Amino acid sequence: QVQVVESGGGLVQAGGSLRLSCVASGSIFSVNFMGWYRQAPGKQRELVAVITSGGTTNYGDSVKGRFTISRDNAKNTVYLQMNSLKPEDTAVYYCLVRTMSENWGQGTQVTVSS
């Protein structure tokens, strides 16, 4: 069983920055990719950014140029640096750790005030 724990969410003003962290632990033999998704009220969950074990990244169009995903393979940890935050970035951010199965965290709230 894999445990996924996110941290780093909070309230920030528009234009500000936040850094999210996600740590995976438990029965981890290999991690294919790790990443972040978000879900705003009344909307579907959407891709924010993912990163493979080799460092290949993919970003959602709405965050390109503002968010940066990085990963520490030795620590099974993924980070999301979020800059130039906008009110529309307000959502619950979920970490996904893809091993033999999909493992989701409980989510961390990010609120951007205008």
C-alpha positions in Angstrom: 0.0 0.0 0.0 1.2 3.5 -0.9 0.6 6.5 1.2 0.6 10.0 -0.4 0.7 13.1 1.7 0.6 16.7 0.4 1.6 19.9 2.2 2.1 23.5 1.5 -1.3 24.8 0.5 -2.7 28.0 1.9 -4.0 31.5 1.3 -2.1 33.9 -0.9 -2.7 37.1 -2.7 -2.8 37.3 -6.5 0.7 37.6 -7.9 2.2 35.7 -5.0 3.8 32.3 -4.7 3.4 29.0 -3.0 5.3 25.7 -3.0 3.5 22.4 -2.6 5.2 19.2 -1.6 4.1 15.6 -1.8 5.7 12.6 -0.2 5.0 9.0 -1.1 5.7 6.2 1.3 4.9 2.5 1.9 5.2 -0.4 -0.5 6.9 1.5 -3.4 9.0 -0.6 -5.8 9.0 1.7 -8.7 7.3 5.0 -9.5 6.4 5.7 -13.1 5.4 9.3 -12.6 4.3 11.8 -10.0 2.2 14.8 -10.5 -0.4 17.3 -9.5 -4.0 17.7 -10.5 -6.5 20.3 -9.2 -10.2 20.6 -8.8 -12.1 23.8 -8.3 -15.7 23.9 -7.1 -18.1 22.8 -9.7 -15.3 21.8 -12.1 -13.7 18.6 -13.2 -10.3 17.6 -11.9 -7.6 18.9 -14.3 -4.0 18.3 -15.0 -1.6 20.8 -13.5 1.8 19.1 -14.0 3.4 15.7 -14.1 7.0 14.5 -14.1 8.4 11.1 -15.0 11.3 9.3 -13.1 13.5 10.5 -15.9 12.6 14.1 -15.5 10.2 14.6 -18.5 7.5 17.1 -17.6 4.1 18.0 -18.9 2.0 21.0 -17.9 -1.5 22.1 -18.2 -1.9 25.0 -20.6 -3.2 27.3 -17.9 -0.1 27.0 -15.7 2.7 26.9 -18.3 5.4 29.5 -17.6 4.1 30.1 -14.1 4.4 26.7 -12.3 7.4 24.4 -12.1 7.3 20.7 -11.1 10.4 19.0 -9.7 11.1 15.7 -8.1 13.5 14.0 -5.7 13.5 10.3 -6.7 15.5 9.3 -3.7 12.9 10.7 -1.4 9.9 9.8 -3.5 8.9 13.5 -3.3 7.5 15.8 -5.8 7.3 19.6 -5.6 5.2 22.2 -7.3 6.5 25.8 -7.3 3.6 28.1 -8.1 4.4 31.7 -9.1 2.3 34.6 -10.4 -0.7 33.0 -8.8 -4.2 34.0 -10.1 -7.6 33.8 -8.4 -8.5 31.2 -11.0 -5.8 28.9 -9.6 -7.9 28.5 -6.5 -8.6 24.8 -6.1 -7.9 21.7 -4.1 -4.6 20.4 -5.4 -4.1 16.6 -5.4 -0.9 14.7 -5.7 -0.8 11.5 -7.9 1.8 8.8 -7.6 1.6 6.3 -10.3 3.2 2.9 -9.5 1.4 -0.3 -10.5 -1.7 1.7 -9.6 -2.8 5.2 -9.1 -2.3 6.6 -5.6 -3.9 9.9 -4.7 -3.4 12.1 -1.7 -6.2 13.8 0.2 -5.6 17.1 -1.3 -4.4 20.5 -0.1 -6.4 23.7 -0.5 -4.9 26.6 -2.4 -6.8 29.9 -2.3 -5.7 33.0 -4.2 -7.4 36.2 -3.3 -7.8 39.1 -5.7 
